[in-house]
Amino acid sequence: MNKSQRFMNLEGLRGVAAIVVVAYHITTLFYPGIAYGHDPVSAPIQHMRFEDNLYGSPLNVFLSGGFAVGIFFVLSGFVLSIGFFQTGKEAIIKKLASKRYLRLMLPALASVILSFVLLSLHFTANRDAAVAVTHSGLPGEWSFAPNFIDVLRQGTFGIFFNSETYYNPVLWTMMYEFIGSFVVFVFLFLFGKSNYRWLVYAALAMATFGTWYLGFIIGTVIADLYARKKLPFYGGSRVFAAGLLIVGLLIGGYPFGVADGTVYNLIHLSWMTNSANTAVYISIGAALVTVGLLSLSRLSNFFASSRVSRLGKYTYSLYLTHYLIVLTLTTSLFVLFNRSMGYNKSAVFAGICTVPVIIAVTWLFERYVDAPAIKFANYFSDIHHKNRQVKLAALFKQYALNVKPEPMPEAEEVMK
């Protein structure tokens, strides 16, 4: 899918979601109550007046890293399947599947190697920062001896199949991204053209209900409806589409922790765990926001504008590298500032000083790691196609040398 065929509005949405992830990690580093509420272990102290009020509030959707990840998964289901639904060509599935592992693995491995380097240089102040923040999880980050063999194993295999993410914690999404992608590919290959695929959708939704894989299934359904110009994407009510968007944002604020004591306790499903409820509601909320964006032309045009959509180019690089900077530069600056400033001023200045570095590292990573990885993955996926062309050329040459010069419709058919 070339640039002119891509959904630039969704590229913009993906980029904005990545920024939300960054804001979430920096903010909750210093104010863990936003992410954990009144949890006496994870957030025993409230550092500002509104910290505990934001937890479980619909407003928290704009600072929810979990909701941003839910958007990533829904968009993956949509983007990986829309080309097939629009053309019906199985070659699209094969091409995407053949390069998926390398596309995800090479940049992820590079981020793990970067983590190894930073950890080996002891460039972190997590434990000292944790004393002031009282963040229970922070001392555990990078509290192990680095091992390069583990780096290679984790970066190439562990993050995709064992959910090993202790070098770069944000890579917990890679297992879902990789396996979820192939669930989509297998479904499209086996049932993408079947009239009974809606029954399969229902079966997959039930099988993945309560997991993050649900987002991939819903994203595929959205692509199916969009390609067939079903409502509300074409000719639907703007009010209805706006309603879906608003409901999606409200649901997307579902907390990562317990829902007790929050407005979301009204929709909490008691027969499922807290994490399962979170995955379900965030996936549904992300899907409704995606549908709303695709259905509302003005909003879609805003996200498709060059200033916003260009963020999509840097999404993966930003996602992979930002937390490494937070665990090194941000914590170190906070500890330094906290010696002479108050807690809140130290947190604010540490966060502000971190942003330019994150931008610079993201730009460098995209240019020298992510972009080359995309080219290599595309080259790898084209090998089979090129080999096929070589075989056809050899067949044509053999045919031409063994017959008299005359029209060769058979050769023309072979070249098709």
C-alpha positions in Angstrom: 0.0 0.0 0.0 1.7 3.2 -1.2 1.4 6.6 0.5 -1.5 7.7 -1.7 -3.5 4.7 -0.7 -2.8 4.8 3.0 -5.4 6.2 5.5 -3.5 9.3 6.5 -6.2 10.1 9.0 -5.5 6.9 10.8 -1.8 7.6 10.6 -2.5 10.8 12.5 -4.6 9.0 15.1 -1.8 6.5 15.6 0.7 9.3 16.1 -1.4 11.2 18.6 -1.9 7.9 20.5 1.8 7.5 20.7 2.2 10.9 22.2 -0.5 10.0 24.8 1.7 7.0 25.8 4.7 9.2 26.3 2.6 11.7 28.4 1.2 8.8 30.4 4.6 7.4 31.3 6.1 10.7 32.2 3.1 11.8 34.3 2.5 8.6 36.1 6.2 8.3 36.9 5.7 11.2 39.3 2.0 10.9 40.0 1.3 7.1 40.2 -2.1 7.7 41.7 -3.4 8.7 38.2 -2.7 5.1 37.1 -3.3 3.2 40.3 -5.8 5.2 42.3 -5.8 4.6 46.0 -3.7 1.4 45.8 -1.7 1.5 49.1 1.2 -0.4 47.5 1.5 1.2 44.1 0.4 4.8 45.1 0.5 5.2 48.8 1.0 9.0 48.7 -0.9 11.6 46.6 1.5 14.3 45.4 -1.1 16.7 44.1 -4.7 17.6 44.8 -6.2 16.0 41.7 -4.1 12.9 41.4 -6.6 10.5 42.9 -9.5 12.4 41.3 -8.2 11.7 37.8 -8.1 7.9 38.4 -11.3 6.4 37.1 -12.5 9.6 35.6 -13.6 9.8 31.9 -11.1 12.7 31.6 -8.3 10.3 32.1 -8.9 8.9 28.6 -6.7 11.8 27.3 -3.8 10.5 29.5 -4.5 6.8 29.3 -1.6 4.8 27.9 -3.8 1.7 27.9 -6.4 3.4 25.7 -3.7 4.5 23.3 -2.5 0.9 23.1 -6.1 -0.2 22.5 -6.2 2.2 19.5 -2.9 0.6 18.2 -4.5 -2.8 18.2 -7.7 -1.8 16.5 -5.8 0.1 13.9 -3.6 -2.9 13.2 -6.6 -5.1 12.6 -8.0 -2.4 10.2 -4.8 -1.6 8.3 -3.7 -5.3 7.9 -7.1 -6.3 6.4 -8.4 -3.3 4.5 -6.2 -3.9 1.4 -7.6 -7.4 1.1 -11.2 -6.3 1.5 -10.8 -3.6 -1.1 -9.2 -5.8 -3.7 -9.8 -9.4 -2.8 -6.2 -10.3 -3.6 -4.7 -12.9 -1.4 -1.2 -11.8 -2.5 -1.7 -8.8 -0.2 -2.0 -11.1 2.8 1.0 -13.2 1.8 3.1 -10.0 1.4 2.1 -8.6 4.7 2.6 -11.9 6.5 6.0 -12.5 5.0 7.4 -9.3 6.3 5.5 -8.9 9.6 8.1 -10.5 11.9 11.0 -8.6 10.5 9.0 -5.4 10.5 8.3 -5.7 14.2 11.4 -7.5 15.4 14.3 -5.5 13.9 13.4 -2.1 15.6 12.3 -3.9 18.8 15.6 -5.7 19.0 17.5 -2.4 18.4 15.6 -0.9 21.4 16.5 -3.8 23.6 20.2 -3.4 22.6 19.9 0.3 23.4 18.5 -0.7 26.8 21.4 -3.0 27.3 23.9 -0.2 26.6 22.2 2.3 28.9 21.9 -0.3 31.7 25.5 -1.4 31.3 26.6 2.3 31.7 24.4 2.5 34.9 22.8 5.6 33.5 19.6 5.5 35.6 18.4 6.8 39.0 15.3 4.7 39.3 15.9 3.7 42.9 16.7 7.2 44.1 13.7 8.6 42.3 11.5 5.9 43.7 12.3 6.9 47.3 10.8 10.4 46.6 8.0 9.2 44.4 7.1 6.2 46.5 6.4 4.3 43.2 6.5 0.6 44.1 7.3 -0.5 40.5 10.1 1.9 39.7 12.9 0.2 41.8 12.2 -3.0 40.0 12.9 -1.5 36.6 16.4 -2.4 35.4 17.3 -4.0 38.7 19.2 -6.9 37.1 22.6 -7.5 35.6 22.6 -7.1 31.8 23.5 -10.0 29.6 23.9 -9.7 25.9 22.8 -13.3 25.2 19.6 -12.5 27.0 19.3 -9.4 24.9 19.5 -11.3 21.6 17.1 -14.0 22.8 14.6 -11.5 24.2 14.7 -9.2 21.3 14.2 -11.9 18.7 12.0 -14.4 20.5 11.1 -13.6 24.1 9.0 -10.5 23.4 6.9 -12.3 20.8 6.2 -15.6 22.5 7.1 -15.4 26.2 6.2 -11.7 26.9 9.7 -11.1 28.3 10.0 -7.4 28.5 12.4 -6.5 31.4 14.8 -4.7 29.1 12.2 -2.5 27.5 8.9 -2.8 29.5 6.8 -1.2 26.7 7.4 -4.3 24.6 4.6 -6.1 26.4 2.5 -5.2 23.4 4.7 -7.1 20.9 3.3 -10.5 21.7 -0.3 -9.3 21.1 0.8 -7.3 18.0 2.6 -10.3 16.4 0.1 -13.1 17.3 -2.9 -10.8 16.7 -1.6 -9.9 13.2 -1.4 -13.6 12.2 -4.8 -14.3 13.6 -6.0 -11.6 11.2 -4.0 -13.1 8.3 -5.2 -16.7 8.9 -8.8 -15.5 9.1 -8.6 -13.5 5.9 -6.9 -16.4 4.0 -9.5 -18.9 5.2 -12.7 -16.9 5.5 -12.1 -13.5 4.1 -14.3 -14.2 1.0 -16.8 -16.5 2.7 -20.4 -15.5 3.1 -20.2 -17.1 6.6 -17.4 -15.0 7.8 -19.7 -13.1 10.1 -20.2 -16.3 12.1 -16.5 -16.6 12.3 -16.2 -13.0 13.5 -18.6 -13.9 16.3 -16.7 -17.0 17.2 -13.4 -15.1 17.3 -14.9 -12.3 19.3 -16.1 -14.8 21.9 -12.8 -16.6 21.9 -10.8 -13.4 22.4 -13.3 -11.7 24.8 -11.4 -10.4 27.8 -8.1 -10.3 26.0 -6.2 -7.6 24.0 -6.6 -9.7 20.9 -10.2 -8.6 20.7 -9.1 -5.2 19.3 -7.6 -7.0 16.2 -10.9 -8.8 15.6 -13.0 -5.6 15.9 -10.5 -3.7 13.7 -10.9 -6.3 11.0 -14.7 -6.1 11.2 -14.5 -2.3 10.8 -12.3 -2.7 7.7 -14.8 -5.2 6.3 -17.7 -2.8 6.8 -15.7 0.2 5.5 -14.7 -1.6 2.3 -18.3 -2.5 1.6 -19.4 1.1 2.2 -21.7 0.2 5.0 -23.1 2.7 7.5 -22.1 4.9 9.3 -19.1 5.4 7.0 -21.0 6.4 4.0 -24.2 8.5 4.2 -24.7 7.9 7.9 -25.9 10.5 10.4 -23.2 12.8 11.6 -24.9 13.0 15.0 -24.8 9.2 15.2 -21.1 9.1 14.3 -20.3 11.9 16.8 -22.3 9.9 19.4 -20.1 6.8 18.7 -17.0 8.9 19.1 -18.1 10.4 22.4 -19.2 7.0 23.8 -15.9 5.6 22.7 -13.9 8.3 24.6 -16.1 7.8 27.7 -15.6 4.0 27.7 -11.9 4.4 26.8 -11.3 6.0 30.2 -11.8 2.6 31.9 -9.1 2.3 34.6 -6.2 -0.2 34.4 -6.7 -1.1 38.0 -9.9 -1.8 40.0 -13.1 -0.1 39.0 -14.5 0.0 42.6 -15.3 3.5 43.7 -15.3 4.9 40.1 -18.1 5.6 37.7 -16.9 2.6 35.7 -18.0 0.2 38.4 -21.5 0.5 36.8 -20.3 -1.4 33.7 -17.8 -3.7 35.4 -18.5 -7.3 34.6 -18.2 -9.2 37.8 -17.6 -12.6 36.2 -14.3 -11.3 34.7 -11.1 -10.1 36.2 -10.1 -6.5 36.4 -7.6 -6.9 33.6 -10.1 -8.6 31.4 -12.6 -5.8 31.9 -10.0 -3.3 31.0 -9.1 -5.1 27.8 -12.7 -5.4 26.7 -13.8 -1.9 27.4 -10.7 -0.2 26.1 -10.9 -2.3 22.9 -14.6 -1.3 22.4 -13.8 2.3 23.2 -10.9 2.4 20.7 -13.1 0.8 18.0 -15.9 3.4 18.5 -13.3 6.2 18.3 -11.9 4.8 15.1 -15.4 4.5 13.5 -16.2 8.0 14.5 -13.0 9.3 13.0 -13.6 7.5 9.7 -17.2 8.8 9.6 -16.7 12.5 10.5 -15.2 14.3 7.5 -14.0 17.4 9.4 -12.3 15.4 12.1 -10.9 13.0 9.6 -9.4 15.8 7.6 -7.8 17.2 10.7 -6.0 14.0 11.5 -5.1 13.5 7.8 -3.5 17.0 7.6 0.2 16.9 7.0 1.1 18.3 10.4 -0.8 15.6 12.2 -0.5 12.6 9.9 3.3 12.9 9.6 3.4 11.8 13.3 2.4 8.3 12.1 5.8 7.9 10.5 7.5 8.2 13.9 5.0 6.2 16.0 6.9 3.0 16.3 10.2 4.7 17.0 8.7 7.0 19.6 7.0 4.1 21.3 10.1 1.9 21.4 12.5 4.5 22.7 10.7 7.0 24.9 10.5 4.8 28.1 14.2 4.2 28.0 14.8 7.9 28.2 12.3 8.2 31.0 14.1 5.5 33.0 17.4 7.2 32.5 17.3 11.0 31.8 14.0 11.8 33.5 14.7 10.0 36.7 18.2 11.4 36.9 17.1 14.9 36.3 14.3 14.6 38.9 16.8 13.4 41.6 19.1 16.3 40.7 16.4 18.9 40.8 14.8 17.5 43.9 17.8 18.4 45.9 17.1 22.1 45.7 13.5 22.3 44.4 10.1 21.1 45.6 8.7 17.8 44.4 6.2 19.2 41.9 8.7 21.7 40.4 11.3 19.0 40.0 8.8 16.7 38.3 7.7 19.4 35.9 11.2 20.5 35.0 12.4 16.9 34.6 9.5 16.2 32.2 10.1 19.4 30.2 13.8 18.7 29.8 13.0 15.2 28.7 10.7 16.0 25.8 13.4 17.5 23.4 15.6 14.5 24.0 12.8 12.1 23.2 12.1 14.0 20.0 15.7 13.9 18.9 16.1 10.2 19.8 12.9 9.3 18.0 14.0 11.2 14.8 17.4 9.4 14.9 15.9 6.0 15.6 13.3 6.4 12.7 16.0 7.4 10.2 18.7 4.9 11.1 16.8 2.0 12.5 13.0 1.9 11.7 13.2 3.1 8.0 16.0 0.7 7.1 14.1 -2.1 8.9 11.0 -1.4 6.8 13.1 -1.5 3.6 14.7 -4.7 4.6 11.4 -6.3 5.5 9.9 -5.2 2.2 13.0 -6.6 0.3 12.6 -9.9 2.1 8.9 -10.1 1.2 9.7 -9.4 -2.4 12.2 -12.3 -2.8 9.5 -14.8 -3.5 7.9 -12.6 -6.1 11.2 -11.8 -7.8 12.1 -15.5 -7.9 8.8 -16.2 -9.5 9.5 -13.5 -12.2 13.0 -15.1 -12.9 11.3 -18.5 -13.4 8.8 -17.0 -15.8 11.5 -15.2 -17.7 13.5 -18.5 -18.1 10.4 -20.3 -19.2 9.8 -17.6 -21.9 13.4 -17.7 -23.1 13.2 -21.5 -23.4 10.0 -21.3 -25.3 11.4 -18.6 -27.6 14.4 -20.7 -28.5 12.5 -23.8 -29.4 9.7 -22.5 -31.7 9.6 -20.6 -35.0 9.1 -16.8 -34.8 5.3 -16.4 -34.7 2.7 -15.0 -32.3 3.0 -16.8 -28.9 -0.2 -16.4 -27.0 0.8 -19.2 -24.7 3.9 -17.2 -23.6 1.7 -14.2 -23.0 -0.6 -16.2 -20.8 2.5 -17.5 -18.9 3.7 -13.9 -18.3 0.3 -13.0 -16.8 
